[in-house]
Amino acid sequence: MQNVVPLEERLADASLAERRGQYAAEVRRLIDAAFSVMRATGDIDPQVRDIVKTAGLSNQAFYRHFASKDALLMAVLADGQRQLVDYLLSRVRSTSDPESQVRRWIEGVLAQARNPAAAEATRPFAINGARLADRYPDDLAATRAELLTTLAPSVRALGGRDDDASFVCELTLARMNDAIAHRRSPNAQEVEHLVEFCLAGVRHGT
């Protein structure tokens, strides 16, 4: 006998699917609004009222998805991290040569400081890095570990160790954050010098 889904269940499923789409759109608007407000203020502590106003939503919509402002901030961080990881992976996977992969990884990170729009969007996190690390140590450690997975295989392929990859990552991020915090765009010579410095360090370690 054919298994027929009762009408009420099909209607309920359709209603739930519509509501999921609506809620997903609301979350996206809140994340984008938080980015926008933080970019405008340069602070990682935007007011909820400013976020919901920018998003064109209500406080009720905000708290339907986020238990607190900190929860939204972590969603913003995760969203930015996901975009950066995907971007770096696409650069690394565009070549099979490990040295070129490390080069493209470093250039990709510093591109965040060389692109004016990306730099301004990232600036609140660059200038508040210490506060974020103090407030969310476990979350930031997890995001840093995820970021390292996009670099470590290439460093190991060159004969380096995981801590070599960590050094390259930390140095590159520090240079990016310093440039963004001071609204300075690294020039091509600075990027090339950092690449050669990091590659030389990996080679020396081997």
C-alpha positions as CSV (number, residue, x, y, z in Angstrom):
1,M,0.0,0.0,0.0
2,Q,1.3,3.4,-1.0
3,N,2.5,5.5,2.0
4,V,0.6,8.8,1.7
5,V,1.6,11.7,4.0
6,P,-1.6,13.1,5.6
7,L,-2.7,16.5,4.4
8,E,-2.2,18.2,7.8
9,E,1.4,17.0,7.9
10,R,2.2,18.3,4.4
11,L,0.7,21.6,5.3
12,A,2.6,21.7,8.5
13,D,5.9,20.9,6.7
14,A,5.2,23.7,4.2
15,S,4.5,26.1,7.0
16,L,7.7,25.1,8.8
17,A,9.8,25.4,5.7
18,E,8.4,28.9,5.0
19,R,9.1,29.9,8.6
20,R,12.7,28.6,8.4
21,G,13.3,30.7,5.4
22,Q,11.9,33.7,7.1
23,Y,14.0,33.2,10.2
24,A,17.2,32.5,8.2
25,A,16.6,35.9,6.4
26,E,16.2,37.6,9.7
27,V,19.4,36.2,11.1
28,R,21.2,37.3,7.9
29,R,19.9,40.8,8.3
30,L,20.9,41.0,12.0
31,I,24.5,39.8,11.2
32,D,24.8,42.2,8.3
33,A,23.4,45.0,10.5
34,A,25.8,44.3,13.3
35,F,28.7,44.4,10.8
36,S,27.4,47.7,9.5
37,V,27.0,49.3,12.9
38,M,30.4,48.1,14.1
39,R,32.1,49.4,10.9
40,A,30.5,52.8,11.5
41,T,31.4,53.0,15.1
42,G,34.7,51.1,15.2
43,D,33.5,49.4,18.3
44,I,32.7,45.7,19.1
45,D,29.9,46.7,21.5
46,P,27.1,48.1,19.4
47,Q,23.8,48.7,21.0
48,V,21.0,46.2,20.3
49,R,18.7,49.1,19.4
50,D,21.1,50.3,16.7
51,I,21.4,46.8,15.3
52,V,17.7,46.2,15.1
53,K,17.1,49.6,13.7
54,T,19.7,49.1,10.9
55,A,18.2,45.6,10.2
56,G,14.7,47.0,10.1
57,L,13.6,44.4,12.7
58,S,12.3,44.5,16.3
59,N,13.8,43.5,19.6
60,Q,11.5,40.5,19.6
61,A,13.1,39.3,16.3
62,F,16.5,39.9,17.8
63,Y,15.9,37.8,20.9
64,R,14.1,35.1,18.9
65,H,17.5,34.2,17.4
66,F,20.1,35.4,19.9
67,A,20.1,35.1,23.7
68,S,22.3,38.1,24.0
69,K,24.4,40.7,22.1
70,D,27.4,38.5,22.8
71,A,25.7,35.6,21.0
72,L,25.2,37.8,18.0
73,L,28.8,39.0,18.1
74,M,30.0,35.4,18.0
75,A,27.8,34.8,15.0
76,V,29.3,37.8,13.3
77,L,32.8,36.5,14.1
78,A,31.9,33.0,12.8
79,D,30.4,34.5,9.6
80,G,33.5,36.5,8.9
81,Q,35.8,33.5,9.8
82,R,33.8,31.3,7.4
83,Q,34.2,33.7,4.5
84,L,38.0,34.1,5.2
85,V,38.5,30.3,5.4
86,D,36.7,29.7,2.2
87,Y,38.6,32.5,0.5
88,L,42.0,31.1,1.7
89,L,41.1,27.6,0.7
90,S,40.2,28.6,-2.8
91,R,43.6,30.4,-3.1
92,V,45.6,27.5,-1.7
93,R,43.8,24.9,-3.8
94,S,44.5,26.8,-7.0
95,T,48.0,25.3,-7.1
96,S,49.6,22.1,-6.1
97,D,53.0,23.6,-5.3
98,P,53.4,23.9,-1.4
99,E,55.6,27.0,-1.6
100,S,53.1,28.7,-3.9
101,Q,50.3,27.7,-1.5
102,V,52.0,29.3,1.4
103,R,52.7,32.4,-0.7
104,R,49.0,32.6,-1.8
105,W,47.8,32.1,1.8
106,I,49.9,35.0,3.1
107,E,48.9,37.2,0.2
108,G,45.3,36.3,0.8
109,V,45.4,37.3,4.4
110,L,47.1,40.6,3.7
111,A,44.6,41.3,0.9
112,Q,42.1,42.0,3.7
113,A,44.2,45.0,4.6
114,R,44.8,46.1,1.0
115,N,41.2,46.1,0.1
116,P,39.6,49.3,1.5
117,A,36.1,47.8,2.0
118,A,37.4,44.6,3.6
119,A,39.8,46.6,5.8
120,E,37.0,48.9,7.2
121,A,34.7,45.9,7.8
122,T,37.5,44.1,9.7
123,R,38.9,47.2,11.6
124,P,36.7,46.9,14.7
125,F,38.0,43.4,15.3
126,A,41.6,44.4,14.6
127,I,41.6,47.2,17.1
128,N,39.7,45.2,19.7
129,G,41.6,42.0,19.4
130,A,42.8,41.9,23.0
131,R,39.3,42.5,24.3
132,L,37.9,39.7,22.2
133,A,40.6,37.3,23.2
134,D,39.9,38.1,26.9
135,R,36.1,37.8,26.5
136,Y,35.9,34.7,24.2
137,P,39.2,32.8,24.6
138,D,37.8,29.4,23.7
139,D,35.8,30.6,20.7
140,L,38.8,32.5,19.3
141,A,41.1,29.6,19.9
142,A,38.7,27.4,17.9
143,T,38.5,29.9,15.0
144,R,42.3,30.2,14.9
145,A,42.6,26.4,14.8
146,E,40.2,26.3,11.9
147,L,42.3,29.0,10.1
148,L,45.4,27.0,10.6
149,T,44.0,24.0,8.8
150,T,44.1,26.0,5.6
151,L,47.9,26.6,6.0
152,A,49.4,23.7,8.0
153,P,49.3,21.0,5.2
154,S,51.3,23.3,2.9
155,V,53.9,24.0,5.6
156,R,54.2,20.3,6.4
157,A,54.6,19.6,2.7
158,L,57.6,21.9,2.7
159,G,59.1,19.9,5.7
160,G,57.9,22.3,8.3
161,R,56.2,21.5,11.6
162,D,52.7,22.5,12.9
163,D,54.3,25.2,15.1
164,D,56.0,26.6,12.0
165,A,52.5,27.0,10.5
166,S,51.4,28.6,13.7
167,F,54.2,31.1,13.6
168,V,53.5,32.0,10.0
169,C,49.8,32.4,10.8
170,E,50.3,34.6,13.9
171,L,52.9,36.8,12.1
172,T,50.7,37.3,9.1
173,L,47.6,38.1,11.1
174,A,49.6,40.5,13.3
175,R,50.8,42.4,10.2
176,M,47.3,42.4,8.8
177,N,45.8,43.7,12.0
178,D,48.4,46.4,12.5
179,A,47.9,47.7,8.9
180,I,44.1,47.7,9.3
181,A,44.2,49.3,12.8
182,H,46.4,52.2,11.4
183,R,44.5,52.4,8.1
184,R,47.6,51.5,6.2
185,S,47.6,49.5,3.0
186,P,50.6,47.1,2.8
187,N,52.4,47.6,-0.5
188,A,53.6,44.9,-2.8
189,Q,57.2,45.0,-1.5
190,E,56.0,44.6,2.1
191,V,53.9,41.6,1.2
192,E,56.7,40.0,-0.8
193,H,59.2,40.6,2.1
194,L,56.8,38.9,4.6
195,V,56.3,36.0,2.2
196,E,60.1,35.4,1.8
197,F,60.7,35.9,5.5
198,C,58.1,33.2,6.4
199,L,59.3,30.8,3.7
200,A,62.9,31.3,4.9
201,G,61.8,30.5,8.4
202,V,60.1,27.3,7.4
203,R,63.2,26.2,5.3
204,H,65.5,27.0,8.2
205,G,63.4,24.9,10.5
206,T,63.8,21.9,8.2
